[in-house]
Amino acid sequence: MTARHFNEVVRSHWGIENRLHWRLDVIMNEDQDRNRMDNSPYNLAILRHMALNVMQREGSKGSLRGKFKRAAWE
């Protein structure tokens, strides 16, 4: 693998990671959670990912934060 190709692979991986983690941190305030006991961090991470996937597939226009607000109001 050439250095240029390796660089592209690494950058594409971190681009995906950064987009996902940014959404979790900014939209769902994941960094503010203080759950550290037993399986609760793992279980809540699964629920957050599921909620994020549902909201991304939902067809209405608008931001993810707005979609979460509208879902909470209903």
Predicted model as a PDB file, atoms N, CA, C, CB and O in Angstrom, pLDDT in the B-factor column:
MODEL        1                                                                  
ATOM      1  N   MET A   1       0.849  -1.166   0.000  1.00 83.00           N  
ATOM      2  CA  MET A   1       0.000   0.000   0.000  1.00 83.00           C  
ATOM      3  C   MET A   1       0.905   1.243   0.000  1.00 83.00           C  
ATOM      4  CB  MET A   1      -0.972  -0.010   1.230  1.00 83.00           C  
ATOM      5  O   MET A   1       1.839   1.351   0.796  1.00 83.00           O  
ATOM      6  N   THR A   2       0.611   2.149  -0.888  1.00 91.00           N  
ATOM      7  CA  THR A   2       1.416   3.357  -0.955  1.00 91.00           C  
ATOM      8  C   THR A   2       1.025   4.294   0.192  1.00 91.00           C  
ATOM      9  CB  THR A   2       1.241   4.058  -2.326  1.00 91.00           C  
ATOM     10  O   THR A   2      -0.034   4.152   0.803  1.00 91.00           O  
ATOM     11  N   ALA A   3       1.899   5.242   0.458  1.00 92.00           N  
ATOM     12  CA  ALA A   3       1.635   6.209   1.529  1.00 92.00           C  
ATOM     13  C   ALA A   3       0.408   7.056   1.207  1.00 92.00           C  
ATOM     14  CB  ALA A   3       2.860   7.116   1.750  1.00 92.00           C  
ATOM     15  O   ALA A   3      -0.380   7.374   2.098  1.00 92.00           O  
ATOM     16  N   ARG A   4       0.247   7.415  -0.044  1.00 91.00           N  
ATOM     17  CA  ARG A   4      -0.914   8.235  -0.438  1.00 91.00           C  
ATOM     18  C   ARG A   4      -2.226   7.463  -0.232  1.00 91.00           C  
ATOM     19  CB  ARG A   4      -0.787   8.679  -1.923  1.00 91.00           C  
ATOM     20  O   ARG A   4      -3.192   8.009   0.300  1.00 91.00           O  
ATOM     21  N   HIS A   5      -2.254   6.201  -0.651  1.00 92.00           N  
ATOM     22  CA  HIS A   5      -3.457   5.387  -0.486  1.00 92.00           C  
ATOM     23  C   HIS A   5      -3.750   5.149   1.001  1.00 92.00           C  
ATOM     24  CB  HIS A   5      -3.301   4.038  -1.225  1.00 92.00           C  
ATOM     25  O   HIS A   5      -4.903   5.207   1.427  1.00 92.00           O  
ATOM     26  N   PHE A   6      -2.718   4.884   1.775  1.00 90.00           N  
ATOM     27  CA  PHE A   6      -2.880   4.693   3.215  1.00 90.00           C  
ATOM     28  C   PHE A   6      -3.468   5.944   3.855  1.00 90.00           C  
ATOM     29  CB  PHE A   6      -1.532   4.341   3.871  1.00 90.00           C  
ATOM     30  O   PHE A   6      -4.354   5.848   4.704  1.00 90.00           O  
ATOM     31  N   ASN A   7      -2.987   7.105   3.460  1.00 89.00           N  
ATOM     32  CA  ASN A   7      -3.499   8.374   3.974  1.00 89.00           C  
ATOM     33  C   ASN A   7      -4.985   8.529   3.649  1.00 89.00           C  
ATOM     34  CB  ASN A   7      -2.700   9.552   3.388  1.00 89.00           C  
ATOM     35  O   ASN A   7      -5.760   8.953   4.507  1.00 89.00           O  
ATOM     36  N   GLU A   8      -5.390   8.194   2.433  1.00 88.00           N  
ATOM     37  CA  GLU A   8      -6.800   8.291   2.050  1.00 88.00           C  
ATOM     38  C   GLU A   8      -7.667   7.357   2.890  1.00 88.00           C  
ATOM     39  CB  GLU A   8      -6.971   7.967   0.563  1.00 88.00           C  
ATOM     40  O   GLU A   8      -8.758   7.736   3.316  1.00 88.00           O  
ATOM     41  N   VAL A   9      -7.190   6.151   3.125  1.00 87.00           N  
ATOM     42  CA  VAL A   9      -7.950   5.187   3.919  1.00 87.00           C  
ATOM     43  C   VAL A   9      -8.128   5.688   5.356  1.00 87.00           C  
ATOM     44  CB  VAL A   9      -7.247   3.812   3.914  1.00 87.00           C  
ATOM     45  O   VAL A   9      -9.226   5.632   5.909  1.00 87.00           O  
ATOM     46  N   VAL A  10      -7.048   6.173   5.948  1.00 86.00           N  
ATOM     47  CA  VAL A  10      -7.109   6.658   7.327  1.00 86.00           C  
ATOM     48  C   VAL A  10      -8.017   7.879   7.425  1.00 86.00           C  
ATOM     49  CB  VAL A  10      -5.699   7.000   7.844  1.00 86.00           C  
ATOM     50  O   VAL A  10      -8.830   7.972   8.345  1.00 86.00           O  
ATOM     51  N   ARG A  11      -7.887   8.808   6.493  1.00 85.00           N  
ATOM     52  CA  ARG A  11      -8.728  10.013   6.534  1.00 85.00           C  
ATOM     53  C   ARG A  11     -10.206   9.681   6.347  1.00 85.00           C  
ATOM     54  CB  ARG A  11      -8.284  11.003   5.458  1.00 85.00           C  
ATOM     55  O   ARG A  11     -11.059  10.287   6.997  1.00 85.00           O  
ATOM     56  N   SER A  12     -10.518   8.737   5.478  1.00 84.00           N  
ATOM     57  CA  SER A  12     -11.928   8.383   5.285  1.00 84.00           C  
ATOM     58  C   SER A  12     -12.486   7.722   6.534  1.00 84.00           C  
ATOM     59  CB  SER A  12     -12.094   7.451   4.073  1.00 84.00           C  
ATOM     60  O   SER A  12     -13.635   7.968   6.901  1.00 84.00           O  
ATOM     61  N   HIS A  13     -11.689   6.885   7.195  1.00 81.00           N  
ATOM     62  CA  HIS A  13     -12.144   6.253   8.443  1.00 81.00           C  
ATOM     63  C   HIS A  13     -12.414   7.304   9.509  1.00 81.00           C  
ATOM     64  CB  HIS A  13     -11.100   5.239   8.954  1.00 81.00           C  
ATOM     65  O   HIS A  13     -13.468   7.281  10.144  1.00 81.00           O  
ATOM     66  N   TRP A  14     -11.487   8.216   9.714  1.00 81.00           N  
ATOM     67  CA  TRP A  14     -11.672   9.226  10.763  1.00 81.00           C  
ATOM     68  C   TRP A  14     -12.755  10.225  10.388  1.00 81.00           C  
ATOM     69  CB  TRP A  14     -10.361   9.961  11.032  1.00 81.00           C  
ATOM     70  O   TRP A  14     -13.372  10.808  11.279  1.00 81.00           O  
ATOM     71  N   GLY A  15     -13.004  10.439   9.122  1.00 77.00           N  
ATOM     72  CA  GLY A  15     -14.108  11.300   8.725  1.00 77.00           C  
ATOM     73  C   GLY A  15     -15.436  10.723   9.158  1.00 77.00           C  
ATOM     74  O   GLY A  15     -16.306  11.442   9.649  1.00 77.00           O  
ATOM     75  N   ILE A  16     -15.593   9.414   8.976  1.00 72.00           N  
ATOM     76  CA  ILE A  16     -16.818   8.735   9.417  1.00 72.00           C  
ATOM     77  C   ILE A  16     -16.927   8.784  10.931  1.00 72.00           C  
ATOM     78  CB  ILE A  16     -16.844   7.271   8.927  1.00 72.00           C  
ATOM     79  O   ILE A  16     -17.991   9.092  11.468  1.00 72.00           O  
ATOM     80  N   GLU A  17     -15.844   8.485  11.619  1.00 73.00           N  
ATOM     81  CA  GLU A  17     -15.849   8.503  13.081  1.00 73.00           C  
ATOM     82  C   GLU A  17     -16.184   9.892  13.614  1.00 73.00           C  
ATOM     83  CB  GLU A  17     -14.492   8.047  13.623  1.00 73.00           C  
ATOM     84  O   GLU A  17     -16.995  10.027  14.530  1.00 73.00           O  
ATOM     85  N   ASN A  18     -15.572  10.908  13.055  1.00 73.00           N  
ATOM     86  CA  ASN A  18     -15.803  12.262  13.543  1.00 73.00           C  
ATOM     87  C   ASN A  18     -17.233  12.719  13.295  1.00 73.00           C  
ATOM     88  CB  ASN A  18     -14.835  13.225  12.888  1.00 73.00           C  
ATOM     89  O   ASN A  18     -17.819  13.384  14.149  1.00 73.00           O  
ATOM     90  N   ARG A  19     -17.807  12.379  12.147  1.00 74.00           N  
ATOM     91  CA  ARG A  19     -19.194  12.768  11.882  1.00 74.00           C  
ATOM     92  C   ARG A  19     -20.144  12.102  12.862  1.00 74.00           C  
ATOM     93  CB  ARG A  19     -19.589  12.411  10.447  1.00 74.00           C  
ATOM     94  O   ARG A  19     -21.054  12.755  13.373  1.00 74.00           O  
ATOM     95  N   LEU A  20     -19.953  10.814  13.137  1.00 76.00           N  
ATOM     96  CA  LEU A  20     -20.826  10.101  14.060  1.00 76.00           C  
ATOM     97  C   LEU A  20     -20.670  10.664  15.464  1.00 76.00           C  
ATOM     98  CB  LEU A  20     -20.519   8.594  14.047  1.00 76.00           C  
ATOM     99  O   LEU A  20     -21.664  10.965  16.124  1.00 76.00           O  
ATOM    100  N   HIS A  21     -19.442  10.807  15.923  1.00 79.00           N  
ATOM    101  CA  HIS A  21     -19.232  11.268  17.290  1.00 79.00           C  
ATOM    102  C   HIS A  21     -19.658  12.715  17.464  1.00 79.00           C  
ATOM    103  CB  HIS A  21     -17.776  11.107  17.681  1.00 79.00           C  
ATOM    104  O   HIS A  21     -20.112  13.100  18.541  1.00 79.00           O  
ATOM    105  N   TRP A  22     -19.519  13.515  16.430  1.00 80.00           N  
ATOM    106  CA  TRP A  22     -19.981  14.896  16.528  1.00 80.00           C  
ATOM    107  C   TRP A  22     -21.485  14.916  16.724  1.00 80.00           C  
ATOM    108  CB  TRP A  22     -19.586  15.703  15.272  1.00 80.00           C  
ATOM    109  O   TRP A  22     -21.989  15.667  17.558  1.00 80.00           O  
ATOM    110  N   ARG A  23     -22.205  14.107  15.973  1.00 81.00           N  
ATOM    111  CA  ARG A  23     -23.662  14.051  16.117  1.00 81.00           C  
ATOM    112  C   ARG A  23     -24.056  13.591  17.504  1.00 81.00           C  
ATOM    113  CB  ARG A  23     -24.269  13.124  15.070  1.00 81.00           C  
ATOM    114  O   ARG A  23     -24.966  14.152  18.114  1.00 81.00           O  
ATOM    115  N   LEU A  24     -23.372  12.567  18.010  1.00 82.00           N  
ATOM    116  CA  LEU A  24     -23.709  12.080  19.338  1.00 82.00           C  
ATOM    117  C   LEU A  24     -23.393  13.123  20.408  1.00 82.00           C  
ATOM    118  CB  LEU A  24     -22.960  10.785  19.629  1.00 82.00           C  
ATOM    119  O   LEU A  24     -24.154  13.289  21.361  1.00 82.00           O  
ATOM    120  N   ASP A  25     -22.272  13.822  20.249  1.00 80.00           N  
ATOM    121  CA  ASP A  25     -21.872  14.808  21.254  1.00 80.00           C  
ATOM    122  C   ASP A  25     -22.739  16.055  21.195  1.00 80.00           C  
ATOM    123  CB  ASP A  25     -20.411  15.189  21.068  1.00 80.00           C  
ATOM    124  O   ASP A  25     -23.205  16.526  22.232  1.00 80.00           O  
ATOM    125  N   VAL A  26     -22.963  16.592  20.023  1.00 80.00           N  
ATOM    126  CA  VAL A  26     -23.659  17.874  19.893  1.00 80.00           C  
ATOM    127  C   VAL A  26     -25.169  17.707  19.997  1.00 80.00           C  
ATOM    128  CB  VAL A  26     -23.303  18.535  18.568  1.00 80.00           C  
ATOM    129  O   VAL A  26     -25.820  18.462  20.719  1.00 80.00           O  
ATOM    130  N   ILE A  27     -25.728  16.752  19.304  1.00 82.00           N  
ATOM    131  CA  ILE A  27     -27.178  16.620  19.259  1.00 82.00           C  
ATOM    132  C   ILE A  27     -27.706  15.896  20.496  1.00 82.00           C  
ATOM    133  CB  ILE A  27     -27.602  15.878  17.995  1.00 82.00           C  
ATOM    134  O   ILE A  27     -28.749  16.272  21.031  1.00 82.00           O  
ATOM    135  N   MET A  28     -27.010  14.880  20.946  1.00 81.00           N  
ATOM    136  CA  MET A  28     -27.533  14.076  22.050  1.00 81.00           C  
ATOM    137  C   MET A  28     -26.787  14.317  23.362  1.00 81.00           C  
ATOM    138  CB  MET A  28     -27.464  12.610  21.691  1.00 81.00           C  
ATOM    139  O   MET A  28     -27.074  13.646  24.353  1.00 81.00           O  
ATOM    140  N   ASN A  29     -25.843  15.249  23.395  1.00 80.00           N  
ATOM    141  CA  ASN A  29     -25.087  15.594  24.609  1.00 80.00           C  
ATOM    142  C   ASN A  29     -24.483  14.361  25.287  1.00 80.00           C  
ATOM    143  CB  ASN A  29     -25.993  16.328  25.597  1.00 80.00           C  
ATOM    144  O   ASN A  29     -24.569  14.207  26.505  1.00 80.00           O  
ATOM    145  N   GLU A  30     -23.887  13.509  24.504  1.00 80.00           N  
ATOM    146  CA  GLU A  30     -23.354  12.260  25.036  1.00 80.00           C  
ATOM    147  C   GLU A  30     -22.223  12.504  26.046  1.00 80.00           C  
ATOM    148  CB  GLU A  30     -22.853  11.382  23.892  1.00 80.00           C  
ATOM    149  O   GLU A  30     -22.071  11.736  26.996  1.00 80.00           O  
ATOM    150  N   ASP A  31     -21.447  13.543  25.853  1.00 77.00           N  
ATOM    151  CA  ASP A  31     -20.342  13.805  26.772  1.00 77.00           C  
ATOM    152  C   ASP A  31     -20.821  14.190  28.166  1.00 77.00           C  
ATOM    153  CB  ASP A  31     -19.462  14.902  26.218  1.00 77.00           C  
ATOM    154  O   ASP A  31     -20.057  14.089  29.126  1.00 77.00           O  
ATOM    155  N   GLN A  32     -22.059  14.624  28.297  1.00 79.00           N  
ATOM    156  CA  GLN A  32     -22.588  15.043  29.590  1.00 79.00           C  
ATOM    157  C   GLN A  32     -23.112  13.874  30.427  1.00 79.00           C  
ATOM    158  CB  GLN A  32     -23.690  16.049  29.385  1.00 79.00           C  
ATOM    159  O   GLN A  32     -23.426  14.057  31.603  1.00 79.00           O  
ATOM    160  N   ASP A  33     -23.210  12.695  29.851  1.00 78.00           N  
ATOM    161  CA  ASP A  33     -23.716  11.539  30.587  1.00 78.00           C  
ATOM    162  C   ASP A  33     -22.721  11.117  31.661  1.00 78.00           C  
ATOM    163  CB  ASP A  33     -23.999  10.367  29.630  1.00 78.00           C  
ATOM    164  O   ASP A  33     -21.506  11.176  31.471  1.00 78.00           O  
ATOM    165  N   ARG A  34     -23.267  10.693  32.787  1.00 81.00           N  
ATOM    166  CA  ARG A  34     -22.423  10.272  33.904  1.00 81.00           C  
ATOM    167  C   ARG A  34     -22.713   8.830  34.322  1.00 81.00           C  
ATOM    168  CB  ARG A  34     -22.621  11.206  35.094  1.00 81.00           C  
ATOM    169  O   ARG A  34     -22.509   8.459  35.478  1.00 81.00           O  
ATOM    170  N   ASN A  35     -23.183   8.036  33.390  1.00 80.00           N  
ATOM    171  CA  ASN A  35     -23.471   6.638  33.710  1.00 80.00           C  
ATOM    172  C   ASN A  35     -22.216   5.802  33.453  1.00 80.00           C  
ATOM    173  CB  ASN A  35     -24.678   6.105  32.868  1.00 80.00           C  
ATOM    174  O   ASN A  35     -21.702   5.743  32.336  1.00 80.00           O  
ATOM    175  N   ARG A  36     -21.745   5.166  34.507  1.00 79.00           N  
ATOM    176  CA  ARG A  36     -20.511   4.387  34.391  1.00 79.00           C  
ATOM    177  C   ARG A  36     -20.611   3.020  35.057  1.00 79.00           C  
ATOM    178  CB  ARG A  36     -19.360   5.155  34.994  1.00 79.00           C  
ATOM    179  O   ARG A  36     -19.622   2.293  35.139  1.00 79.00           O  
ATOM    180  N   MET A  37     -21.783   2.676  35.525  1.00 85.00           N  
ATOM    181  CA  MET A  37     -21.931   1.438  36.285  1.00 85.00           C  
ATOM    182  C   MET A  37     -22.384   0.294  35.377  1.00 85.00           C  
ATOM    183  CB  MET A  37     -22.932   1.632  37.435  1.00 85.00           C  
ATOM    184  O   MET A  37     -23.261   0.473  34.533  1.00 85.00           O  
ATOM    185  N   ASP A  38     -21.806  -0.832  35.549  1.00 88.00           N  
ATOM    186  CA  ASP A  38     -22.203  -2.083  34.901  1.00 88.00           C  
ATOM    187  C   ASP A  38     -22.332  -1.926  33.372  1.00 88.00           C  
ATOM    188  CB  ASP A  38     -23.532  -2.573  35.489  1.00 88.00           C  
ATOM    189  O   ASP A  38     -21.410  -1.455  32.706  1.00 88.00           O  
ATOM    190  N   ASN A  39     -23.474  -2.324  32.843  1.00 87.00           N  
ATOM    191  CA  ASN A  39     -23.676  -2.293  31.396  1.00 87.00           C  
ATOM    192  C   ASN A  39     -24.397  -1.045  30.911  1.00 87.00           C  
ATOM    193  CB  ASN A  39     -24.445  -3.501  30.971  1.00 87.00           C  
ATOM    194  O   ASN A  39     -24.686  -0.932  29.720  1.00 87.00           O  
ATOM    195  N   SER A  40     -24.690  -0.116  31.790  1.00 85.00           N  
ATOM    196  CA  SER A  40     -25.501   1.035  31.380  1.00 85.00           C  
ATOM    197  C   SER A  40     -24.842   1.893  30.290  1.00 85.00           C  
ATOM    198  CB  SER A  40     -25.790   1.898  32.584  1.00 85.00           C  
ATOM    199  O   SER A  40     -25.559   2.343  29.396  1.00 85.00           O  
ATOM    200  N   PRO A  41     -23.532   2.148  30.303  1.00 85.00           N  
ATOM    201  CA  PRO A  41     -22.974   2.930  29.187  1.00 85.00           C  
ATOM    202  C   PRO A  41     -23.150   2.233  27.844  1.00 85.00           C  
ATOM    203  CB  PRO A  41     -21.497   3.200  29.424  1.00 85.00           C  
ATOM    204  O   PRO A  41     -23.475   2.877  26.846  1.00 85.00           O  
ATOM    205  N   TYR A  42     -22.940   0.934  27.815  1.00 87.00           N  
ATOM    206  CA  TYR A  42     -23.084   0.164  26.581  1.00 87.00           C  
ATOM    207  C   TYR A  42     -24.532   0.165  26.106  1.00 87.00           C  
ATOM    208  CB  TYR A  42     -22.597  -1.276  26.787  1.00 87.00           C  
ATOM    209  O   TYR A  42     -24.802   0.377  24.924  1.00 87.00           O  
ATOM    210  N   ASN A  43     -25.460  -0.071  27.030  1.00 90.00           N  
ATOM    211  CA  ASN A  43     -26.878  -0.120  26.665  1.00 90.00           C  
ATOM    212  C   ASN A  43     -27.375   1.231  26.168  1.00 90.00           C  
ATOM    213  CB  ASN A  43     -27.716  -0.574  27.858  1.00 90.00           C  
ATOM    214  O   ASN A  43     -28.106   1.290  25.179  1.00 90.00           O  
ATOM    215  N   LEU A  44     -26.997   2.308  26.827  1.00 87.00           N  
ATOM    216  CA  LEU A  44     -27.432   3.627  26.389  1.00 87.00           C  
ATOM    217  C   LEU A  44     -26.804   4.013  25.050  1.00 87.00           C  
ATOM    218  CB  LEU A  44     -27.087   4.667  27.444  1.00 87.00           C  
ATOM    219  O   LEU A  44     -27.434   4.708  24.253  1.00 87.00           O  
ATOM    220  N   ALA A  45     -25.581   3.575  24.797  1.00 85.00           N  
ATOM    221  CA  ALA A  45     -24.948   3.846  23.505  1.00 85.00           C  
ATOM    222  C   ALA A  45     -25.722   3.159  22.381  1.00 85.00           C  
ATOM    223  CB  ALA A  45     -23.475   3.373  23.510  1.00 85.00           C  
ATOM    224  O   ALA A  45     -25.895   3.729  21.304  1.00 85.00           O  
ATOM    225  N   ILE A  46     -26.184   1.946  22.631  1.00 90.00           N  
ATOM    226  CA  ILE A  46     -26.981   1.240  21.628  1.00 90.00           C  
ATOM    227  C   ILE A  46     -28.279   1.991  21.362  1.00 90.00           C  
ATOM    228  CB  ILE A  46     -27.281  -0.203  22.085  1.00 90.00           C  
ATOM    229  O   ILE A  46     -28.674   2.170  20.210  1.00 90.00           O  
ATOM    230  N   LEU A  47     -28.941   2.429  22.427  1.00 89.00           N  
ATOM    231  CA  LEU A  47     -30.192   3.174  22.259  1.00 89.00           C  
ATOM    232  C   LEU A  47     -29.970   4.487  21.516  1.00 89.00           C  
ATOM    233  CB  LEU A  47     -30.829   3.452  23.620  1.00 89.00           C  
ATOM    234  O   LEU A  47     -30.785   4.863  20.674  1.00 89.00           O  
ATOM    235  N   ARG A  48     -28.879   5.187  21.813  1.00 87.00           N  
ATOM    236  CA  ARG A  48     -28.577   6.435  21.108  1.00 87.00           C  
ATOM    237  C   ARG A  48     -28.353   6.200  19.628  1.00 87.00           C  
ATOM    238  CB  ARG A  48     -27.355   7.104  21.711  1.00 87.00           C  
ATOM    239  O   ARG A  48     -28.848   6.958  18.794  1.00 87.00           O  
ATOM    240  N   HIS A  49     -27.609   5.151  19.294  1.00 87.00           N  
ATOM    241  CA  HIS A  49     -27.356   4.839  17.890  1.00 87.00           C  
ATOM    242  C   HIS A  49     -28.654   4.467  17.174  1.00 87.00           C  
ATOM    243  CB  HIS A  49     -26.337   3.695  17.770  1.00 87.00           C  
ATOM    244  O   HIS A  49     -28.869   4.852  16.024  1.00 87.00           O  
ATOM    245  N   MET A  50     -29.509   3.722  17.855  1.00 91.00           N  
ATOM    246  CA  MET A  50     -30.789   3.360  17.244  1.00 91.00           C  
ATOM    247  C   MET A  50     -31.643   4.596  16.999  1.00 91.00           C  
ATOM    248  CB  MET A  50     -31.546   2.365  18.132  1.00 91.00           C  
ATOM    249  O   MET A  50     -32.251   4.734  15.938  1.00 91.00           O  
ATOM    250  N   ALA A  51     -31.689   5.492  17.975  1.00 88.00           N  
ATOM    251  CA  ALA A  51     -32.470   6.725  17.817  1.00 88.00           C  
ATOM    252  C   ALA A  51     -31.905   7.582  16.693  1.00 88.00           C  
ATOM    253  CB  ALA A  51     -32.490   7.524  19.132  1.00 88.00           C  
ATOM    254  O   ALA A  51     -32.660   8.155  15.907  1.00 88.00           O  
ATOM    255  N   LEU A  52     -30.593   7.671  16.613  1.00 88.00           N  
ATOM    256  CA  LEU A  52     -29.963   8.447  15.552  1.00 88.00           C  
ATOM    257  C   LEU A  52     -30.279   7.853  14.184  1.00 88.00           C  
ATOM    258  CB  LEU A  52     -28.448   8.512  15.763  1.00 88.00           C  
ATOM    259  O   LEU A  52     -30.557   8.597  13.243  1.00 88.00           O  
ATOM    260  N   ASN A  53     -30.243   6.538  14.056  1.00 88.00           N  
ATOM    261  CA  ASN A  53     -30.573   5.884  12.787  1.00 88.00           C  
ATOM    262  C   ASN A  53     -32.024   6.127  12.391  1.00 88.00           C  
ATOM    263  CB  ASN A  53     -30.305   4.384  12.880  1.00 88.00           C  
ATOM    264  O   ASN A  53     -32.319   6.376  11.222  1.00 88.00           O  
ATOM    265  N   VAL A  54     -32.929   6.054  13.363  1.00 88.00           N  
ATOM    266  CA  VAL A  54     -34.344   6.282  13.064  1.00 88.00           C  
ATOM    267  C   VAL A  54     -34.549   7.712  12.581  1.00 88.00           C  
ATOM    268  CB  VAL A  54     -35.222   6.001  14.307  1.00 88.00           C  
ATOM    269  O   VAL A  54     -35.257   7.940  11.600  1.00 88.00           O  
ATOM    270  N   MET A  55     -33.941   8.667  13.257  1.00 87.00           N  
ATOM    271  CA  MET A  55     -34.122  10.069  12.886  1.00 87.00           C  
ATOM    272  C   MET A  55     -33.499  10.391  11.525  1.00 87.00           C  
ATOM    273  CB  MET A  55     -33.519  10.970  13.954  1.00 87.00           C  
ATOM    274  O   MET A  55     -34.020  11.224  10.784  1.00 87.00           O  
ATOM    275  N   GLN A  56     -32.396   9.738  11.202  1.00 85.00           N  
ATOM    276  CA  GLN A  56     -31.773   9.982   9.905  1.00 85.00           C  
ATOM    277  C   GLN A  56     -32.625   9.420   8.775  1.00 85.00           C  
ATOM    278  CB  GLN A  56     -30.373   9.370   9.863  1.00 85.00           C  
ATOM    279  O   GLN A  56     -32.646   9.985   7.682  1.00 85.00           O  
ATOM    280  N   ARG A  57     -33.323   8.323   9.017  1.00 88.00           N  
ATOM    281  CA  ARG A  57     -34.162   7.707   7.983  1.00 88.00           C  
ATOM    282  C   ARG A  57     -35.515   8.396   7.852  1.00 88.00           C  
ATOM    283  CB  ARG A  57     -34.369   6.234   8.289  1.00 88.00           C  
ATOM    284  O   ARG A  57     -36.182   8.261   6.826  1.00 88.00           O  
ATOM    285  N   GLU A  58     -35.920   9.124   8.868  1.00 84.00           N  
ATOM    286  CA  GLU A  58     -37.204   9.818   8.850  1.00 84.00           C  
ATOM    287  C   GLU A  58     -37.174  10.856   7.746  1.00 84.00           C  
ATOM    288  CB  GLU A  58     -37.515  10.477  10.225  1.00 84.00           C  
ATOM    289  O   GLU A  58     -36.190  11.582   7.604  1.00 84.00           O  
ATOM    290  N   GLY A  59     -38.237  10.937   6.963  1.00 84.00           N  
ATOM    291  CA  GLY A  59     -38.217  11.679   5.715  1.00 84.00           C  
ATOM    292  C   GLY A  59     -38.392  13.182   5.775  1.00 84.00           C  
ATOM    293  O   GLY A  59     -38.147  13.851   4.772  1.00 84.00           O  
ATOM    294  N   SER A  60     -38.803  13.747   6.899  1.00 84.00           N  
ATOM    295  CA  SER A  60     -39.057  15.184   6.916  1.00 84.00           C  
ATOM    296  C   SER A  60     -37.758  15.978   6.849  1.00 84.00           C  
ATOM    297  CB  SER A  60     -39.838  15.568   8.167  1.00 84.00           C  
ATOM    298  O   SER A  60     -36.679  15.494   7.190  1.00 84.00           O  
ATOM    299  N   LYS A  61     -37.909  17.209   6.397  1.00 85.00           N  
ATOM    300  CA  LYS A  61     -36.730  18.068   6.295  1.00 85.00           C  
ATOM    301  C   LYS A  61     -36.474  18.717   7.643  1.00 85.00           C  
ATOM    302  CB  LYS A  61     -36.913  19.147   5.191  1.00 85.00           C  
ATOM    303  O   LYS A  61     -37.358  18.787   8.496  1.00 85.00           O  
ATOM    304  N   GLY A  62     -35.269  19.182   7.816  1.00 84.00           N  
ATOM    305  CA  GLY A  62     -34.910  19.860   9.050  1.00 84.00           C  
ATOM    306  C   GLY A  62     -33.712  19.205   9.705  1.00 84.00           C  
ATOM    307  O   GLY A  62     -33.226  18.165   9.262  1.00 84.00           O  
ATOM    308  N   SER A  63     -33.252  19.832  10.762  1.00 86.00           N  
ATOM    309  CA  SER A  63     -32.070  19.336  11.456  1.00 86.00           C  
ATOM    310  C   SER A  63     -32.419  18.132  12.332  1.00 86.00           C  
ATOM    311  CB  SER A  63     -31.444  20.451  12.309  1.00 86.00           C  
ATOM    312  O   SER A  63     -33.583  17.894  12.654  1.00 86.00           O  
ATOM    313  N   LEU A  64     -31.400  17.391  12.701  1.00 84.00           N  
ATOM    314  CA  LEU A  64     -31.617  16.249  13.584  1.00 84.00           C  
ATOM    315  C   LEU A  64     -32.105  16.714  14.949  1.00 84.00           C  
ATOM    316  CB  LEU A  64     -30.330  15.428  13.730  1.00 84.00           C  
ATOM    317  O   LEU A  64     -32.971  16.078  15.550  1.00 84.00           O  
ATOM    318  N   ARG A  65     -31.560  17.807  15.434  1.00 85.00           N  
ATOM    319  CA  ARG A  65     -31.994  18.318  16.735  1.00 85.00           C  
ATOM    320  C   ARG A  65     -33.484  18.670  16.682  1.00 85.00           C  
ATOM    321  CB  ARG A  65     -31.152  19.561  17.148  1.00 85.00           C  
ATOM    322  O   ARG A  65     -34.227  18.383  17.621  1.00 85.00           O  
ATOM    323  N   GLY A  66     -33.912  19.287  15.592  1.00 87.00           N  
ATOM    324  CA  GLY A  66     -35.326  19.617  15.429  1.00 87.00           C  
ATOM    325  C   GLY A  66     -36.196  18.375  15.360  1.00 87.00           C  
ATOM    326  O   GLY A  66     -37.298  18.359  15.908  1.00 87.00           O  
ATOM    327  N   LYS A  67     -35.714  17.334  14.692  1.00 88.00           N  
ATOM    328  CA  LYS A  67     -36.462  16.089  14.620  1.00 88.00           C  
ATOM    329  C   LYS A  67     -36.633  15.467  16.003  1.00 88.00           C  
ATOM    330  CB  LYS A  67     -35.765  15.106  13.683  1.00 88.00           C  
ATOM    331  O   LYS A  67     -37.704  14.962  16.340  1.00 88.00           O  
ATOM    332  N   PHE A  68     -35.565  15.511  16.801  1.00 87.00           N  
ATOM    333  CA  PHE A  68     -35.647  14.978  18.157  1.00 87.00           C  
ATOM    334  C   PHE A  68     -36.629  15.786  19.002  1.00 87.00           C  
ATOM    335  CB  PHE A  68     -34.262  14.972  18.814  1.00 87.00           C  
ATOM    336  O   PHE A  68     -37.385  15.216  19.789  1.00 87.00           O  
ATOM    337  N   LYS A  69     -36.622  17.107  18.846  1.00 87.00           N  
ATOM    338  CA  LYS A  69     -37.559  17.942  19.590  1.00 87.00           C  
ATOM    339  C   LYS A  69     -38.995  17.625  19.212  1.00 87.00           C  
ATOM    340  CB  LYS A  69     -37.269  19.416  19.345  1.00 87.00           C  
ATOM    341  O   LYS A  69     -39.856  17.468  20.079  1.00 87.00           O  
ATOM    342  N   ARG A  70     -39.251  17.533  17.900  1.00 87.00           N  
ATOM    343  CA  ARG A  70     -40.615  17.234  17.454  1.00 87.00           C  
ATOM    344  C   ARG A  70     -41.072  15.866  17.954  1.00 87.00           C  
ATOM    345  CB  ARG A  70     -40.700  17.288  15.923  1.00 87.00           C  
ATOM    346  O   ARG A  70     -42.230  15.697  18.338  1.00 87.00           O  
ATOM    347  N   ALA A  71     -40.157  14.883  17.949  1.00 86.00           N  
ATOM    348  CA  ALA A  71     -40.499  13.560  18.440  1.00 86.00           C  
ATOM    349  C   ALA A  71     -40.800  13.588  19.942  1.00 86.00           C  
ATOM    350  CB  ALA A  71     -39.365  12.580  18.145  1.00 86.00           C  
ATOM    351  O   ALA A  71     -41.681  12.868  20.410  1.00 86.00           O  
ATOM    352  N   ALA A  72     -40.082  14.405  20.685  1.00 87.00           N  
ATOM    353  CA  ALA A  72     -40.321  14.502  22.134  1.00 87.00           C  
ATOM    354  C   ALA A  72     -41.652  15.188  22.417  1.00 87.00           C  
ATOM    355  CB  ALA A  72     -39.173  15.270  22.824  1.00 87.00           C  
ATOM    356  O   ALA A  72     -42.318  14.847  23.395  1.00 87.00           O  
ATOM    357  N   TRP A  73     -42.050  16.133  21.596  1.00 91.00           N  
ATOM    358  CA  TRP A  73     -43.302  16.850  21.797  1.00 91.00           C  
ATOM    359  C   TRP A  73     -44.506  15.968  21.524  1.00 91.00           C  
ATOM    360  CB  TRP A  73     -43.352  18.073  20.912  1.00 91.00           C  
ATOM    361  O   TRP A  73     -45.571  16.159  22.112  1.00 91.00           O  
ATOM    362  N   GLU A  74     -44.332  14.987  20.618  1.00 82.00           N  
ATOM    363  CA  GLU A  74     -45.482  14.135  20.263  1.00 82.00           C  
ATOM    364  C   GLU A  74     -45.617  13.104  21.343  1.00 82.00           C  
ATOM    365  CB  GLU A  74     -45.313  13.457  18.855  1.00 82.00           C  
ATOM    366  O   GLU A  74     -46.512  12.261  21.283  1.00 82.00           O  
TER     367      GLU A  74                                                      
ENDMDL                                                                          
END                                                                             
